[in-house]
């Protein structure tokens, strides 16, 4: 019998879900001083997915923000017992990742360089040393490995209980056997806000609700119109009988070319993995209840893909018995990143779910990050990659999610090729030019569901070196620099802000001064209260009380939510208009041949916009460029886009894609949101103070923080600064993420890189660390190098772009 505990009628925060994520959020909220916290669990703590997780904790991740998040988790798990008296089972045993192929070795060399950039211990080792660290395996087929001393393992249920006890000690209430059945909300002047939860034991009022319901999170989100795109897949591992050479401190071993991982457990081994084609479980709206400490049916045929590879690595398993077969459902998101943050359109409703089988490793850091977001009212770190606002309502389609989850699970151990594109569930959104561009040989990528031409090439290959399609992209770059090219940029996010309060609202939300004459266009960021980046966009004044905002393809929901939360209602017109970028020194002549309007320098200056007629079609032409050449972005009604494109193409414009745009913008030093411009950096570090109104008197969101930060840096001390870089040799291929060194000492990391055809080598942008100002003299006096998978090449670093 379970003791029935009365629910309070009200709590400041109600957390739904008592797995490791919910417990971590409760723990960290109370640690920040919010003690009026109620956690509700439909079963008992850790009974859903948490209890059957493998418990691997590997801090080194692909990004610095992700690495810091998991690094904190490891530190927390190691210290919790001293605080709560409940052991977590954490052991810092280290980890070995082995490579069977040269492509995997390149990945490991890049990983080792990342570790240096993030100040994390990591060592490249040979097969013999790998076998010394992990005696049960054979290494005859291995090329090498890396040793990660910071890796560890933990008991998932124990760490959940320890977090829960820590939360209780500071005032949180945890009530089990309560099923949440709905949510209450209220409409207000600032939009809709959550006001409480409904349960099978009564209603509870709340200022904040946190959905940490794991694979049940999507169904709960659907109840209030919150899109949480996740779908469960069956995830398999076995626990073996005793294996010679194992011991409690045996490191974790990962063999990604065999899709498998191994860790010691009671003298045997946990043998699990991430097979290339996963097995979806039930739809998010068809999950069973109750489902506590339950597993799914054994499927040896499906598991054989992993077991066959495990036998290659550990031949002794041929003669080893199996103690237990685990098949437990785990939820995965469409891009293999978890869901965190405040839901768009419903204030006070937060989410921490969809952890893609890394929930244990992420829980400590994710719980802290979400708690800080709740308390401060905005994220305190760069969480763009996991922000729930990166998805739109159409991402919640169950059939689409089912098709995508089969691919996503396997990405854990697939070679993480640069510029890899998802293959499943496509297409979702297409421009009116899609069929025409496909017929002309476009190879498409995706962003926010849009199919976009990356390059016009016969085929697209993935490579760490120079890919076969690079020649086609180089030709597109040459056409843009020397002649004229046309780009389908329909995927741009487009919003209209209008009405009597439009000017005042945008003047506060935008860091630049957008109170400009009608027909003028302004490049501006949105900054947060810390003075760091939330968006990077252009604002065009189309009338006295109306503005057109054009932003990144991937940030539609994020931008609209940001504007709404700061009192600036905006209308999404993204799908109403196609966008044709006509760029290059001959763009003026081409457009003049199709139009009677004045395209001259005097008649159509830079950063201006107006309605014109091109090939008989009325379009909005804006003289703005992301490639650094004379050109116009033409916003065309969707129905008229094919006719406009046909005329521009017939007039001699070369088709070009986003791979060319990437190269062209880096030659000019143009920044990109999500890479150079993130919530970890502000205009001072990015070298973009000129794109704000800081020199004037206009107040704007983030101004005081930006002023204080600039003053602090002027006083001296360590800082980071964005620089342009050019590789001296034309031989290496850079993709971004590479380690930068000055006189042999690590000093930064490349944020973006690509082949620059005009320059004749790879170009990029990167942040350098320095204890004082990063000046032109300091840059000229340093011997800078870039680490490309273990090989070092000389680079020129400059505050000016190579073609600036």
N, C-alpha and C positions, 0 to 999 in steps of 0.2 A: 504493500500500500504506500502511496505517495502522500506526504503531508500537504494538504491544501493550504496555500498561503494567500491571504487576501491581497488583491492588487490595490495600490494607492489610486486615488482618483486623478492625481496629477503628478507629473515629474517634469523637470526642466528638459531632460533628454531621455528619450526612449530608444534603446538599441534593440533591433529585431534580429535575433540570431546569436546563439551561444557557442559558435565555433571559435577558432583561434583569433579570427579577425574581430569579431564582436567583443571578445574578452579584452583584446588589445586596445580597442577604442575606449572601452570603459576604463581600463587601467590608466590610459594616458589622459583622458578627460579629468579624472579625479586627481591625477598628478598635477594638472594645470589649475586645480582649485574648484572645478565644477563637481561638487559631490552629489547633487540631486540627480542621480543617474539611475535609470531602471533598465535592466537588461532582461528581455523576454526570450525564452527558448521553448520551441514547440515540443521538444523531447527533453534530453538532458545535455549538459555541456559536452561538446565535442562529438555528439552522436551522429552528425551528418557525414561530411567528407573528412573533417579533421582527423578523426581517430585512425583511419586507414592510410593516411599520408605516410610517405617514406621518411620524412623528417630530415631531408638534406638541407644544409645551410651553406650555400656558396656565395660569398660576398662579391666576388669580382663579376661585374655585369658589363654590358656593352656601352653604357653611358655612365658618366660620373654621378649623375643624380641617382640612378638606379643602384650604383655601387654603394654610395653613402647610405642609402635606405637599408640595404641588406646588412651592411657593416654594422649599423646600429642594432639591427635585430640580433646579431651574434653577440654583441656586447651586452645587450639586455638579458638574453637567455643565460649567459654566463653568470650574471650578477643577481638574478631574481631570487634564487634560493636564500641568499643572505638577507634579503628584504622580507620575504614572505614565509620562509621556513619550509617551502615545498620545492623539492628538487624538480628540475626541468629535464634532466637526463642529458644536458648539453655536454658534448665532448669535442674539443678542438683537435680533431684527428688529422686534418689536412686532406688534400685531394689530389688525385692524379688523373689527367686527361690524356689519352693516348691517341696517336694518329697512325692510320694505315696507309694514307695517300698523301701525295705532295700537296694537293689542294687543302687538305686538313692541316698539314704542317704550316702552310702559309697562314691559315686562320690562327693557329696556336702562336706563331711568331707575332702576329698582330695583337693577339690577346696579351702576350707578355709585354709588349710595348704599351698597351693600355694600362696594364698594372703599374708600370713605371710612372705614367702620366698621373695616375690616381694615388700614387704613393702606397701601393699595395704590394706585399711580397709575392713574387712569382719567379720561377726558375725554369728555363728551358733545359730539358734533360734528354739523355739518350735512352734507348730501350733497356740497356743493362741496369742503369740507375732506376728506371721505372720498375723493373722486376725486383730490385732490392727493396723498394718502398712497398711493393705489392706482390709478395712471393707467390700467391696462388696462380698467377697468370703466366701464359707463355707469350713470348715477345718476338718470335721469329719473323713475323710479318709486319712488325712495327717499324716506322721511320723515326719516331721520337715521341716526346711527351712534354707536358709541363707539370710542375709541382707547385701546388697552391697551399702553402702552410696555413692560411687563414680559414680553410674550409672546416666545417664541423657537422655534427649530427645532433638531433634532439628528439625527445619523445613528445610527439604532438599533443597527446592528451594531457601529459604532465605539465607542459608549458601552458596549456589553456587553463588548467586548474590553478597554476601559480599566478598567472595574470589575473584571473578572477578573484583570487584571494587578495591580491594587492589592491584591486578595485574596491572590494568589500571593506578592507581595512580603512579606506579613506571615505567611506560613506555610501558607496554604490549598493543598490539592491539588485539581486539576481533571482529571478523567479522562473522555475522550470515548469514544464507541462502547461504552457499557455500558448495557444495558437493565435497569431495575428490574422484577422480576416478582412481588414480594410483600414482605411485612413480617413480622417476628417480634414477639411480645409476650408479656407474662407477667401473670398475675393476682396482685394483692397485696392487702393489707388496705385500701389506699386506692383500689382499683379497678385497671383494666387499664392497662398501660404498655407503650409500644413499646420494643423492645430491639435492633432492627436491621433491615437490608434484605436481601432476596434479589435476586440479579442473575443474568444469563446468564454472568457471569464469577466467580461465587462469592458467599458471604454476607459481610456486614460488620456487626459489632456497632456499636451506637450508643446514646448516651444520648438524643439528640434527632434526629428526622427531620423535614425540612422539605419538604413537597410543593409544588414550584414548577413543576409539569409542564404548565402551560398547559391546552390543551384536553384533554390526557390526564389531568389531575388528578382528574377525577371517577371514571374507571375505576380509578385507583390507590386512591382513597379507598374505593370500593366493596369492595375486597379486604379491608379491615379494618373495615367497617361504619361508615365515616365519610362522612356525607352532604355532598357538595360540589355543590350544584345549579348546574350550568352546561351550556350547550349551544352548539355552534358555529353561526354563520351566515356566509354568504358576504358578504364585504365588498369593495367595488369602488372602484377609482380608475384613472385613466389619466394618463399623462405625455405632454404634447403636444410638438410641434415648437416652434420659437422663436415667442414672442409679443411684439409690440412693447410697450415700456414696462416689461418685466421687468428685474430686476437682482438680484444675489445677496442684497442687503439689503432686497428687497421684503418688506413685512410679510405675515404670514398674513392672509387675508381669509376671513371666514365670512358666508354668506348663509343663515341658518337658515330663512327663509321659502321659500327654494328648496332647502332640505335639503343645501346644498353648502358645501364649503370649497376653498380654493385656496392653494397656496404655490409659490414659484419653485423650479425645478430645472433646472440647466444651460441657462438661457436660455428654457426653456419653463415650463409650469405643471403641477403636480399638481392634477388635478381629481377630487375625491372627495366623499363625502357619506354621509348616513344617511337612506335612503329610508323613508317612513312604514310600509311593509309589507316586512319583510325576507324573505330567502330562507334558510330553515334548511339547514344541511349535515347530515352524517351524525350518527347517534346517538352519544353518548359511549362506548357499548360496541361501536361498529363503526367506529372510526377506523383508518385504514390504518397499517401499519408495514412498511418505513420510509416516512417522509414528511419529506424534508429539502429545504429550499429549493425547495419545489414550490408551484405555483399550480393553481387549478382552471380548468375550461374557461371561455372567454369567454362572456358572456351579454349581448349588446348590447341585447336587448329589455328585460331587467330594468334595465340601466344607463341606458336611455333616459329614465327618470323623472328621473334626476339630470342627464343630459347636456342635456336640453331646458331645464332650469332654468339650467344653466351658460351656455347660449347667450343666454338673456335677459340675464344679467349681463354677459357678455363677448361681444358680437356677433362680434368678430374670430375666435372659435373656429370659426365657419362655414367659414372659409377656411384653417384650421390643421390640419396633419396630426397623427396620433397615433403616438407612438414606441412606446408599450407599454401594453397593457391588463393591469392587475393584478386578479386575483380570488383573494383569500386568505382562508382561514377564520379567524375570530376567535371567542373564546368570550365569552358573555354570561350574566349571572346574572338571576334573576327580577325583581330590583328595580333593576337597573342600577348596583349598587354592588359593588365587588370583595370577595373573600373573604380574610380575614386572621385569624390567631390560632391558638391551641391548640384542637384538636378536642375536643369534649365526649366523655367516655367513654373517651378514649385519651390518657393523659398522655404528654407528650414528642413528640406528633405535631402538627406545626404546618403551616399552610397559607398560601400566598400565590399566589392564582390568580384567574381569572375577571375580568379587568380591563376588559372592556367597551370595548375600543378606546381606552382611555386609559392603557395600561400603560407607555408610554414616559414620559409626563408624570408618572405616579405612582411609577415604579420607585424613584427615589432616596429619596423620603420613606417609601414603603411598606417598602422594604428596611431602612431605619433603624428604623422603628417595630417591625417584626417582630423584628429583632435585639435591640432593647432589651427587648422582651417576653420573648424566650428567656432573656436574661441575667438580667433582674430577676425573672422568674417571674410577672410580671403586666404589663399594658400601662402605659406611662408617660404616655399621652395619651388623649384622648377618641377611641376607635376604635369606638364603639358602632355607628355606621352601616355599618361594614364588617366587624364581628365575625362570624366564621363561625357563631357560636352563635345568630344571629338566625333560622336556618332549622332546620326539623324534618325527621325522616326522610321524611315524605310529600312534601316538596319535591323529593325526588330522582327522582320518577317521570319516565321518559324521554318519554312521550307528552305529559305536562303541560309539561315543559320545552320541547319542540318547539313547542307552541302558544304559549307565552309569549315565546320568543325572536323570533318574528315581530313582536311589538309592541315589545319592549324596545329593539332597535337604533334605531328611529325616535324614541325619546324624547330622544335627544341633541339634536335640533334642533326638537322639538315645543315649542310654547309651554308653559312649566312652570306650568300653572295651579295656583293654591292648591287644596289638597284634591283634586287629581286622583286618580282611582281607576283601577287597572288594569282592563282589560276582558277580557283573554284568560284561558283556563284557569279559569273560574269556573262554578259554585261548587265549592269544595273541602270546606269544613266548614260545616254549617248547624246552628243550634239547633233544638230540637224545636218552636219557635214560628215557624219561618221561613215556612211556608206561610200561617199565619194573618196574620202581619205583612205579607207581600207582598199578601195580599188586602185589607188595610187601607191600602195605598198606600205602604208603606215603600220608600224608595230606599236601597239597601244599599251600604255600603263594605266593605272587607276589612281584617282584621288577623290575622296568623298563620294565614291561610287561612280564618278565620271570616267568614261573611257577617253583618254587623251593621247594623241600621237607623241611617242617618245622620240622616234626616229623613223625615217623612211628608208627601210633596208629590207633585203630579201628575207633575212631571218635575224633573230636576236639570241645571242649566246651570253652565258654568264661566265665571268673570268675574273681572277685577281689581277691579271695583266691587261694588256690592251685587247678589248674584244673585237670580234670581226666587224661589228657594226660601226666601229669608231670612224672608219673611212667615210661612211655615209654622213655621219654627224659632222665630220670636219668639212665636208662639201657644203652642208647647210650653213655652217659658220661662215665659210668664205662668201657664200651668196649674200648673207646678211651684212657682212662688213664691206663688200665691194659692189653689190648690186641691189637687189630687193628680195625679201622673203616674206611669206605669209604664214602666220601661226594661228592655229585654232585654239583660242584661249577662252572658250565658252565657259569653262569650269570656274572662272573667277567668281568669287562671292560678290553679290551686288545688292545693296540696300538703299532704300530711299528714306530720308529723314525730312519731314516737312511739318509745317504748322507754325503758329506764332512763337513757340518756345524752341524751335529748331536751332536757331543761332546760339542762344544761351546754353542749351544742353550740349551742343557739340563743342562750344568753346571750353566747357569744363571737362568734357571727356577726352578731347584731343589736346595733346601737348603742344602742337603747333597752332598758330593763329589761322583759323579757317574763316574768319569774318572778312572775306575778300570780295572783290566785285563779281557779279554774275558772269559766268563763263570762265572763271579761273579755277585752277586745280592745285591742291596743296598735298604734299607728302607729309604724313604725320604718324606718330605712334599713339597708341593708347598706353598709358602707364598706370600702374597700380599705386597703392598708398606707400609702397616702399621705393617708388621711383624707378621700377624696373618694367620690362616689356610685357604687355598683354596682347598687343596686336601691332601690325605694321601695314599701313594702307594708304590709299589716296582718297581725298574728299574734294568733290567738284561742286561748286555752287551753281545750281541750274536755274534758280529764281531767288527772289528776295527772301523767301521763306522755305526753300527746298534745296536739298543737297543729295548728291549721289555718292555713295561710298563703295569703293572697289577694294576687295581684300583677298586674302589667300583662299584657294579652293577648299582647303581642309578645315577652315575655321568658321564656317557659316554659323553653326549653332553656338559656338563659343562667343563669337562677336555679337550676335543678336542678344544673347543672354547678358553679356557684359553691358551693352547699351541699356537694356531694360533695367538692370539692377542699378544703373546710375541715372535713371530718370529720363532716358532718351528713347522713346518708342521708335522703332524702325520697321519698315516693311521689306520683306525679302522679295526681290525681283530677279533672283538668280536665273530662274528657268524661263523668264520672259524674253531674254535677249541672248543671242550668240555674240561672241567677241572675236573679231579678226584683227590680229596684230600685223600691220603692214610696216615692215622695218627695213631700213637700209638706205644708203645714199641716194638711190633712185626712187625712193618711196614717194617723194613729192611729185616727180614727173609722172609716175604711174597714176597716182590718184587724180592729178590734174587732167590726165587724158580721159578719165571716166567721170569727170565732174565739172560743172561750171563755177564752182565756188573758188574762192581765193585761198590757195595753199602756200602762198609765199611766206617768207620769213616775217615780213611786216604785217601781212594779213592774217597769219596764223602762228603767233609766237609760241615758244615752249611753255608748257604748263597752262595752256588754255584749252577750252572745250566748247563745241557748239554743234548745232544740228546742221547737217549738210546732206546733199544728195549725191550718191555714188552709184553709177550704173542704173539710174532710175529709182534707187531705193533710198528712202530717208533714214539716215543713221546719225548717231551721236559720235562725232570724232573728237578724240582727246589726244593732244600732242604730249604724250608721256611714253617713256621707254624703260624697259627692264633689261635691254641688251646694249644700251649705250650708243645707239645710232639714231639718226633722223628717222622718225616714224610716228605713226598714229595708231591708237587703239580704236577700232570701229565697233561700237555697240549697235547691233543690228537686230531688228525684230526676228524672232525665230523663223517665221514663215518666209521671210525674205532673205535669209542667210545663204541658201544655196545659190540664188541668182547673183548676190553680191560676190560670193566666193568665185563663182565661175568667171565673172568678168575680171576680177583681180588676177586670177590664175591665167586667163587667156592673154592678159596684158603683159605676162612675163614673170610674175612672181614665183619664186622657188618655194615649194612646200618645205617646211621645217618644223621640228618638234621640240619637246621640252628638254631633251638631252643637249641640244644646241643652245637653248636658252640658259641652261645651267653653266655651260662653258662661257658663253658671252657675258653673262652677268658677273662672273668671277674675274674675267679679264678687266672689267670696269670697277670691280670692288663693291658691287651692290650686295647688300645683306639680305638674308632670308629669315623670316620668322620661324622659330622652332630649331634653328641651328645657330646662327650668330646672335639672333635677337630672341632672348628667352627671359622668363621671370627671374633668372639668376643674374642678369646683366641689365644695365641701364645705358642711356645715351652717352655717358662719359666713357665707359669702357668700349662701347661700340663705335666711338668716334662720330657720333651723330647729334651732338648738342645743337648743331646748326639747324637741325630739323625740328627743334622745339622753340617755344616762345620764351626761353629762359632769359634772353637778353632784354626782353620787354617787360611790361608791367602786368600783362595778362596772367591771371591765376588759372591754374589747371590742376587736375587730379595728379598727385605725385610731385608737384613742384617743390614743396618744402623739403621733401626727402631728397630730391635730386640736388637742390641747392646745398643741403647739408653734406651730402656725399661728395660733391665736387669740392667743397671747402675742406673736408677731411683729407681728401687726396692731395690737395694743394699743400697741406701741412706736412706731407711726406708719408712714408710707410709703404707696405706691399700693396700691389694692385695687379689687375689684369688689363690687357689692352689688345684690342683686335687689330691685326695687321694683315696686309696682303702679302702673298708669297708667290715666288716663281721658282720652279726647280731648274737648276742650271743645266742639267742633262735632259735630253729628250727621251731617254730610255725608260725611266720608271713610270708606272701608272699609279696615280693617287686617286682615292675615292672619298676621303674624309675620315677622320678618326686617328690619323697617324700622329706619332709622337714627334715633337719638335725639340731640338737641342741647341744650346749655345755654347760653343767651345767644349762640346762633349758632355755638357751638363743638361739634364732634362729641364725644359723651361716652358712647355706648353703643348697644345694639341691642335691639329687641324680640325676645323669645324665643317668645311666644305672644300671639295677639290674636284677638278675635271681637266680634261685635255683642252688646252687653249690653242686653237689652230693658228691664230694670228701671232701669238707669242712664240709658238713652236715648241712648247713643252707644257707640262701640267702646271696649273695655276690654282690658287686657293685662298682661303681666309683662315685665320687661326688666332686663338687667344694666347698671348704670351704672359707669363708671370715674371714680375720684377719687383725689387724692393724699393724702387723709385720710379720717377717718370720714364715712360718709354718714349724716347726722343729719336729724331732722325739720326743724330750723332751716335746714340747708343746702338741703334740698329745697324748703322754702317760699320761700327767697330767690332761687331760680333761675328764669329764664324758659325753661322746657322746651318743646321742639317735637319733633314727629315728622315725618320726611320720607316722604311718600307719593307715590312716583313723581315726585319733583321738586317737589311742592307741600308747603309746610310748614304744620303746624297746631299750635296750642297744646295742650299736655297738662299735666295735673296728675300729679305723681309723688309717691308716698307710701310709707312703710313699712307702712302699714295698707291693707288692701284696701278698695275703695269700699263694699262691703257687709259689711266685716269687723266 
